Amino acid sequence: MDKQAIRDRIDQIRSKREVLLKLLEQPDLGTLRIDVNQALEEMDDLLEEFDRVFPREAA
């Protein structure tokens, strides 16, 4: 897998973050809210680590 393919997949994951945020807005989420929050935290941590390890190259 080349570098651009990996970046494309990471960008797809980033776009899914919005879905989790919209899910949190649901008033009837109940205890699932804990899992959604955890997923967001872990996603943010992994994306941050990816950006740190593989910084975008300046054009």
PDB file with one MODEL, atoms N, CA, C and O in Angstrom:
MODEL        1
ATOM      1  N   MET A   1       0.853  -1.174   0.000  1.00  0.00           N
ATOM      2  CA  MET A   1       0.000   0.000   0.000  1.00  0.00           C
ATOM      3  C   MET A   1       0.898   1.235   0.000  1.00  0.00           C
ATOM      4  O   MET A   1       1.805   1.352   0.823  1.00  0.00           O
ATOM      5  N   ASP A   2       0.641   2.141  -0.916  1.00  0.00           N
ATOM      6  CA  ASP A   2       1.492   3.327  -0.998  1.00  0.00           C
ATOM      7  C   ASP A   2       1.012   4.410  -0.030  1.00  0.00           C
ATOM      8  O   ASP A   2      -0.073   4.333   0.546  1.00  0.00           O
ATOM      9  N   LYS A   3       1.859   5.409   0.119  1.00  0.00           N
ATOM     10  CA  LYS A   3       1.606   6.477   1.092  1.00  0.00           C
ATOM     11  C   LYS A   3       0.287   7.207   0.822  1.00  0.00           C
ATOM     12  O   LYS A   3      -0.447   7.517   1.761  1.00  0.00           O
ATOM     13  N   GLN A   4      -0.020   7.481  -0.439  1.00  0.00           N
ATOM     14  CA  GLN A   4      -1.245   8.206  -0.767  1.00  0.00           C
ATOM     15  C   GLN A   4      -2.484   7.373  -0.448  1.00  0.00           C
ATOM     16  O   GLN A   4      -3.494   7.917   0.000  1.00  0.00           O
ATOM     17  N   ALA A   5      -2.421   6.082  -0.669  1.00  0.00           N
ATOM     18  CA  ALA A   5      -3.554   5.207  -0.354  1.00  0.00           C
ATOM     19  C   ALA A   5      -3.832   5.206   1.150  1.00  0.00           C
ATOM     20  O   ALA A   5      -4.988   5.206   1.573  1.00  0.00           O
ATOM     21  N   ILE A   6      -2.779   5.206   1.942  1.00  0.00           N
ATOM     22  CA  ILE A   6      -2.946   5.258   3.397  1.00  0.00           C
ATOM     23  C   ILE A   6      -3.566   6.588   3.802  1.00  0.00           C
ATOM     24  O   ILE A   6      -4.483   6.624   4.622  1.00  0.00           O
ATOM     25  N   ARG A   7      -3.070   7.677   3.233  1.00  0.00           N
ATOM     26  CA  ARG A   7      -3.635   9.002   3.544  1.00  0.00           C
ATOM     27  C   ARG A   7      -5.110   9.080   3.152  1.00  0.00           C
ATOM     28  O   ARG A   7      -5.917   9.669   3.873  1.00  0.00           O
ATOM     29  N   ASP A   8      -5.458   8.490   2.017  1.00  0.00           N
ATOM     30  CA  ASP A   8      -6.856   8.494   1.579  1.00  0.00           C
ATOM     31  C   ASP A   8      -7.749   7.755   2.573  1.00  0.00           C
ATOM     32  O   ASP A   8      -8.856   8.199   2.877  1.00  0.00           O
ATOM     33  N   ARG A   9      -7.260   6.636   3.070  1.00  0.00           N
ATOM     34  CA  ARG A   9      -8.044   5.879   4.057  1.00  0.00           C
ATOM     35  C   ARG A   9      -8.187   6.646   5.361  1.00  0.00           C
ATOM     36  O   ARG A   9      -9.253   6.636   5.975  1.00  0.00           O
ATOM     37  N   ILE A  10      -7.131   7.303   5.781  1.00  0.00           N
ATOM     38  CA  ILE A  10      -7.189   8.108   7.009  1.00  0.00           C
ATOM     39  C   ILE A  10      -8.166   9.260   6.817  1.00  0.00           C
ATOM     40  O   ILE A  10      -8.908   9.593   7.741  1.00  0.00           O
ATOM     41  N   ASP A  11      -8.183   9.869   5.651  1.00  0.00           N
ATOM     42  CA  ASP A  11      -9.139  10.940   5.369  1.00  0.00           C
ATOM     43  C   ASP A  11     -10.576  10.421   5.422  1.00  0.00           C
ATOM     44  O   ASP A  11     -11.472  11.135   5.873  1.00  0.00           O
ATOM     45  N   GLN A  12     -10.804   9.200   4.973  1.00  0.00           N
ATOM     46  CA  GLN A  12     -12.131   8.590   5.074  1.00  0.00           C
ATOM     47  C   GLN A  12     -12.531   8.423   6.541  1.00  0.00           C
ATOM     48  O   GLN A  12     -13.676   8.680   6.915  1.00  0.00           O
ATOM     49  N   ILE A  13     -11.586   7.995   7.354  1.00  0.00           N
ATOM     50  CA  ILE A  13     -11.858   7.837   8.787  1.00  0.00           C
ATOM     51  C   ILE A  13     -12.182   9.184   9.412  1.00  0.00           C
ATOM     52  O   ILE A  13     -13.109   9.294  10.213  1.00  0.00           O
ATOM     53  N   ARG A  14     -11.416  10.211   9.045  1.00  0.00           N
ATOM     54  CA  ARG A  14     -11.687  11.556   9.567  1.00  0.00           C
ATOM     55  C   ARG A  14     -13.108  12.001   9.232  1.00  0.00           C
ATOM     56  O   ARG A  14     -13.779  12.624  10.056  1.00  0.00           O
ATOM     57  N   SER A  15     -13.561  11.683   8.034  1.00  0.00           N
ATOM     58  CA  SER A  15     -14.906  12.105   7.627  1.00  0.00           C
ATOM     59  C   SER A  15     -15.988  11.389   8.428  1.00  0.00           C
ATOM     60  O   SER A  15     -17.086  11.923   8.581  1.00  0.00           O
ATOM     61  N   LYS A  16     -15.709  10.210   8.936  1.00  0.00           N
ATOM     62  CA  LYS A  16     -16.684   9.454   9.737  1.00  0.00           C
ATOM     63  C   LYS A  16     -16.850  10.048  11.133  1.00  0.00           C
ATOM     64  O   LYS A  16     -17.831   9.756  11.817  1.00  0.00           O
ATOM     65  N   ARG A  17     -15.921  10.859  11.553  1.00  0.00           N
ATOM     66  CA  ARG A  17     -15.984  11.466  12.886  1.00  0.00           C
ATOM     67  C   ARG A  17     -17.259  12.296  13.038  1.00  0.00           C
ATOM     68  O   ARG A  17     -17.866  12.326  14.109  1.00  0.00           O
ATOM     69  N   GLU A  18     -17.652  12.958  11.975  1.00  0.00           N
ATOM     70  CA  GLU A  18     -18.851  13.787  11.998  1.00  0.00           C
ATOM     71  C   GLU A  18     -20.098  12.962  12.324  1.00  0.00           C
ATOM     72  O   GLU A  18     -21.010  13.449  12.993  1.00  0.00           O
ATOM     73  N   VAL A  19     -20.135  11.729  11.856  1.00  0.00           N
ATOM     74  CA  VAL A  19     -21.264  10.844  12.139  1.00  0.00           C
ATOM     75  C   VAL A  19     -21.371  10.592  13.644  1.00  0.00           C
ATOM     76  O   VAL A  19     -22.469  10.600  14.201  1.00  0.00           O
ATOM     77  N   LEU A  20     -20.248  10.372  14.290  1.00  0.00           N
ATOM     78  CA  LEU A  20     -20.262  10.158  15.736  1.00  0.00           C
ATOM     79  C   LEU A  20     -20.718  11.406  16.480  1.00  0.00           C
ATOM     80  O   LEU A  20     -21.447  11.316  17.468  1.00  0.00           O
ATOM     81  N   LEU A  21     -20.290  12.559  16.006  1.00  0.00           N
ATOM     82  CA  LEU A  21     -20.717  13.808  16.650  1.00  0.00           C
ATOM     83  C   LEU A  21     -22.227  14.007  16.517  1.00  0.00           C
ATOM     84  O   LEU A  21     -22.880  14.443  17.465  1.00  0.00           O
ATOM     85  N   LYS A  22     -22.778  13.694  15.360  1.00  0.00           N
ATOM     86  CA  LYS A  22     -24.224  13.814  15.173  1.00  0.00           C
ATOM     87  C   LYS A  22     -24.970  12.811  16.040  1.00  0.00           C
ATOM     88  O   LYS A  22     -26.054  13.101  16.546  1.00  0.00           O
ATOM     89  N   LEU A  23     -24.391  11.646  16.205  1.00  0.00           N
ATOM     90  CA  LEU A  23     -25.006  10.631  17.059  1.00  0.00           C
ATOM     91  C   LEU A  23     -25.103  11.117  18.502  1.00  0.00           C
ATOM     92  O   LEU A  23     -26.087  10.847  19.190  1.00  0.00           O
ATOM     93  N   LEU A  24     -24.089  11.827  18.949  1.00  0.00           N
ATOM     94  CA  LEU A  24     -24.096  12.363  20.317  1.00  0.00           C
ATOM     95  C   LEU A  24     -25.231  13.362  20.538  1.00  0.00           C
ATOM     96  O   LEU A  24     -25.662  13.561  21.674  1.00  0.00           O
ATOM     97  N   GLU A  25     -25.710  13.982  19.491  1.00  0.00           N
ATOM     98  CA  GLU A  25     -26.782  14.960  19.605  1.00  0.00           C
ATOM     99  C   GLU A  25     -28.142  14.307  19.842  1.00  0.00           C
ATOM    100  O   GLU A  25     -29.104  14.988  20.196  1.00  0.00           O
ATOM    101  N   GLN A  26     -28.225  12.997  19.651  1.00  0.00           N
ATOM    102  CA  GLN A  26     -29.495  12.293  19.828  1.00  0.00           C
ATOM    103  C   GLN A  26     -29.866  12.247  21.305  1.00  0.00           C
ATOM    104  O   GLN A  26     -29.072  11.783  22.123  1.00  0.00           O
ATOM    105  N   PRO A  27     -31.057  12.719  21.660  1.00  0.00           N
ATOM    106  CA  PRO A  27     -31.445  12.773  23.069  1.00  0.00           C
ATOM    107  C   PRO A  27     -31.726  11.393  23.681  1.00  0.00           C
ATOM    108  O   PRO A  27     -31.645  11.229  24.898  1.00  0.00           O
ATOM    109  N   ASP A  28     -32.053  10.411  22.847  1.00  0.00           N
ATOM    110  CA  ASP A  28     -32.411   9.084  23.362  1.00  0.00           C
ATOM    111  C   ASP A  28     -31.263   8.079  23.285  1.00  0.00           C
ATOM    112  O   ASP A  28     -31.499   6.878  23.156  1.00  0.00           O
ATOM    113  N   LEU A  29     -30.054   8.549  23.361  1.00  0.00           N
ATOM    114  CA  LEU A  29     -28.882   7.698  23.197  1.00  0.00           C
ATOM    115  C   LEU A  29     -28.640   6.807  24.415  1.00  0.00           C
ATOM    116  O   LEU A  29     -28.109   5.705  24.283  1.00  0.00           O
ATOM    117  N   GLY A  30     -29.024   7.276  25.583  1.00  0.00           N
ATOM    118  CA  GLY A  30     -28.867   6.479  26.801  1.00  0.00           C
ATOM    119  C   GLY A  30     -27.418   6.180  27.124  1.00  0.00           C
ATOM    120  O   GLY A  30     -26.537   7.026  26.971  1.00  0.00           O
ATOM    121  N   THR A  31     -27.190   4.944  27.579  1.00  0.00           N
ATOM    122  CA  THR A  31     -25.831   4.562  27.991  1.00  0.00           C
ATOM    123  C   THR A  31     -24.891   4.383  26.809  1.00  0.00           C
ATOM    124  O   THR A  31     -23.677   4.298  26.991  1.00  0.00           O
ATOM    125  N   LEU A  32     -25.438   4.325  25.600  1.00  0.00           N
ATOM    126  CA  LEU A  32     -24.593   4.234  24.407  1.00  0.00           C
ATOM    127  C   LEU A  32     -23.734   5.481  24.250  1.00  0.00           C
ATOM    128  O   LEU A  32     -22.700   5.446  23.583  1.00  0.00           O
ATOM    129  N   ARG A  33     -24.156   6.571  24.858  1.00  0.00           N
ATOM    130  CA  ARG A  33     -23.402   7.830  24.830  1.00  0.00           C
ATOM    131  C   ARG A  33     -21.964   7.624  25.324  1.00  0.00           C
ATOM    132  O   ARG A  33     -21.029   8.225  24.796  1.00  0.00           O
ATOM    133  N   ILE A  34     -21.801   6.787  26.318  1.00  0.00           N
ATOM    134  CA  ILE A  34     -20.464   6.499  26.866  1.00  0.00           C
ATOM    135  C   ILE A  34     -19.580   5.872  25.788  1.00  0.00           C
ATOM    136  O   ILE A  34     -18.420   6.251  25.628  1.00  0.00           O
ATOM    137  N   ASP A  35     -20.139   4.912  25.051  1.00  0.00           N
ATOM    138  CA  ASP A  35     -19.372   4.233  24.002  1.00  0.00           C
ATOM    139  C   ASP A  35     -19.033   5.177  22.852  1.00  0.00           C
ATOM    140  O   ASP A  35     -17.936   5.121  22.296  1.00  0.00           O
ATOM    141  N   VAL A  36     -19.970   6.034  22.504  1.00  0.00           N
ATOM    142  CA  VAL A  36     -19.726   6.989  21.417  1.00  0.00           C
ATOM    143  C   VAL A  36     -18.634   7.974  21.832  1.00  0.00           C
ATOM    144  O   VAL A  36     -17.744   8.289  21.041  1.00  0.00           O
ATOM    145  N   ASN A  37     -18.704   8.458  23.068  1.00  0.00           N
ATOM    146  CA  ASN A  37     -17.655   9.352  23.564  1.00  0.00           C
ATOM    147  C   ASN A  37     -16.293   8.664  23.543  1.00  0.00           C
ATOM    148  O   ASN A  37     -15.293   9.261  23.142  1.00  0.00           O
ATOM    149  N   GLN A  38     -16.261   7.409  23.977  1.00  0.00           N
ATOM    150  CA  GLN A  38     -15.009   6.653  23.979  1.00  0.00           C
ATOM    151  C   GLN A  38     -14.470   6.489  22.561  1.00  0.00           C
ATOM    152  O   GLN A  38     -13.270   6.628  22.328  1.00  0.00           O
ATOM    153  N   ALA A  39     -15.357   6.194  21.622  1.00  0.00           N
ATOM    154  CA  ALA A  39     -14.940   6.041  20.220  1.00  0.00           C
ATOM    155  C   ALA A  39     -14.351   7.339  19.687  1.00  0.00           C
ATOM    156  O   ALA A  39     -13.334   7.328  18.994  1.00  0.00           O
ATOM    157  N   LEU A  40     -14.991   8.454  20.010  1.00  0.00           N
ATOM    158  CA  LEU A  40     -14.473   9.757  19.574  1.00  0.00           C
ATOM    159  C   LEU A  40     -13.099  10.043  20.157  1.00  0.00           C
ATOM    160  O   LEU A  40     -12.202  10.503  19.452  1.00  0.00           O
ATOM    161  N   GLU A  41     -12.937   9.772  21.444  1.00  0.00           N
ATOM    162  CA  GLU A  41     -11.645  10.010  22.089  1.00  0.00           C
ATOM    163  C   GLU A  41     -10.553   9.162  21.460  1.00  0.00           C
ATOM    164  O   GLU A  41      -9.458   9.654  21.187  1.00  0.00           O
ATOM    165  N   GLU A  42     -10.847   7.887  21.230  1.00  0.00           N
ATOM    166  CA  GLU A  42      -9.847   6.998  20.645  1.00  0.00           C
ATOM    167  C   GLU A  42      -9.537   7.390  19.202  1.00  0.00           C
ATOM    168  O   GLU A  42      -8.380   7.353  18.781  1.00  0.00           O
ATOM    169  N   MET A  43     -10.564   7.764  18.449  1.00  0.00           N
ATOM    170  CA  MET A  43     -10.352   8.198  17.074  1.00  0.00           C
ATOM    171  C   MET A  43      -9.471   9.440  17.045  1.00  0.00           C
ATOM    172  O   MET A  43      -8.533   9.523  16.251  1.00  0.00           O
ATOM    173  N   ASP A  44      -9.769  10.400  17.904  1.00  0.00           N
ATOM    174  CA  ASP A  44      -8.972  11.625  17.961  1.00  0.00           C
ATOM    175  C   ASP A  44      -7.520  11.324  18.325  1.00  0.00           C
ATOM    176  O   ASP A  44      -6.600  11.898  17.742  1.00  0.00           O
ATOM    177  N   ASP A  45      -7.317  10.433  19.281  1.00  0.00           N
ATOM    178  CA  ASP A  45      -5.962  10.062  19.681  1.00  0.00           C
ATOM    179  C   ASP A  45      -5.204   9.415  18.522  1.00  0.00           C
ATOM    180  O   ASP A  45      -4.045   9.745  18.272  1.00  0.00           O
ATOM    181  N   LEU A  46      -5.858   8.499  17.823  1.00  0.00           N
ATOM    182  CA  LEU A  46      -5.195   7.808  16.719  1.00  0.00           C
ATOM    183  C   LEU A  46      -4.895   8.752  15.551  1.00  0.00           C
ATOM    184  O   LEU A  46      -3.832   8.669  14.937  1.00  0.00           O
ATOM    185  N   LEU A  47      -5.835   9.647  15.250  1.00  0.00           N
ATOM    186  CA  LEU A  47      -5.602  10.603  14.161  1.00  0.00           C
ATOM    187  C   LEU A  47      -4.481  11.571  14.520  1.00  0.00           C
ATOM    188  O   LEU A  47      -3.665  11.933  13.672  1.00  0.00           O
ATOM    189  N   GLU A  48      -4.450  11.980  15.769  1.00  0.00           N
ATOM    190  CA  GLU A  48      -3.379  12.872  16.230  1.00  0.00           C
ATOM    191  C   GLU A  48      -2.025  12.182  16.136  1.00  0.00           C
ATOM    192  O   GLU A  48      -1.039  12.782  15.706  1.00  0.00           O
ATOM    193  N   GLU A  49      -1.987  10.922  16.540  1.00  0.00           N
ATOM    194  CA  GLU A  49      -0.739  10.167  16.473  1.00  0.00           C
ATOM    195  C   GLU A  49      -0.306   9.963  15.016  1.00  0.00           C
ATOM    196  O   GLU A  49       0.878  10.073  14.699  1.00  0.00           O
ATOM    197  N   PHE A  50      -1.252   9.670  14.145  1.00  0.00           N
ATOM    198  CA  PHE A  50      -0.935   9.509  12.727  1.00  0.00           C
ATOM    199  C   PHE A  50      -0.314  10.789  12.172  1.00  0.00           C
ATOM    200  O   PHE A  50       0.698  10.747  11.472  1.00  0.00           O
ATOM    201  N   ASP A  51      -0.938  11.936  12.496  1.00  0.00           N
ATOM    202  CA  ASP A  51      -0.426  13.219  12.008  1.00  0.00           C
ATOM    203  C   ASP A  51       0.963  13.520  12.563  1.00  0.00           C
ATOM    204  O   ASP A  51       1.777  14.153  11.890  1.00  0.00           O
ATOM    205  N   ARG A  52       1.233  13.074  13.768  1.00  0.00           N
ATOM    206  CA  ARG A  52       2.535  13.300  14.376  1.00  0.00           C
ATOM    207  C   ARG A  52       3.602  12.425  13.714  1.00  0.00           C
ATOM    208  O   ARG A  52       4.721  12.872  13.463  1.00  0.00           O
ATOM    209  N   VAL A  53       3.234  11.170  13.436  1.00  0.00           N
ATOM    210  CA  VAL A  53       4.192  10.228  12.854  1.00  0.00           C
ATOM    211  C   VAL A  53       4.384  10.470  11.357  1.00  0.00           C
ATOM    212  O   VAL A  53       5.491  10.340  10.834  1.00  0.00           O
ATOM    213  N   PHE A  54       3.285  10.826  10.673  1.00  0.00           N
ATOM    214  CA  PHE A  54       3.331  11.053   9.234  1.00  0.00           C
ATOM    215  C   PHE A  54       2.829  12.459   8.918  1.00  0.00           C
ATOM    216  O   PHE A  54       1.721  12.629   8.410  1.00  0.00           O
ATOM    217  N   PRO A  55       3.650  13.464   9.220  1.00  0.00           N
ATOM    218  CA  PRO A  55       3.203  14.847   8.964  1.00  0.00           C
ATOM    219  C   PRO A  55       3.014  15.095   7.467  1.00  0.00           C
ATOM    220  O   PRO A  55       3.689  14.504   6.624  1.00  0.00           O
ATOM    221  N   ARG A  56       2.086  15.977   7.175  1.00  0.00           N
ATOM    222  CA  ARG A  56       1.849  16.376   5.760  1.00  0.00           C
ATOM    223  C   ARG A  56       3.095  17.126   5.283  1.00  0.00           C
ATOM    224  O   ARG A  56       3.664  17.954   5.994  1.00  0.00           O
ATOM    225  N   GLU A  57       3.487  16.809   4.073  1.00  0.00           N
ATOM    226  CA  GLU A  57       4.666  17.470   3.509  1.00  0.00           C
ATOM    227  C   GLU A  57       4.272  18.835   2.973  1.00  0.00           C
ATOM    228  O   GLU A  57       3.213  18.996   2.367  1.00  0.00           O
ATOM    229  N   ALA A  58       5.120  19.796   3.198  1.00  0.00           N
ATOM    230  CA  ALA A  58       4.869  21.150   2.694  1.00  0.00           C
ATOM    231  C   ALA A  58       5.006  21.148   1.175  1.00  0.00           C
ATOM    232  O   ALA A  58       5.914  20.531   0.618  1.00  0.00           O
ATOM    233  N   ALA A  59       4.104  21.838   0.530  1.00  0.00           N
ATOM    234  CA  ALA A  59       4.130  21.866  -0.950  1.00  0.00           C
ATOM    235  C   ALA A  59       5.082  22.937  -1.448  1.00  0.00           C
ATOM    236  O   ALA A  59       5.238  23.111  -2.656  1.00  0.00           O
TER     237      ALA A  59
ENDMDL
END
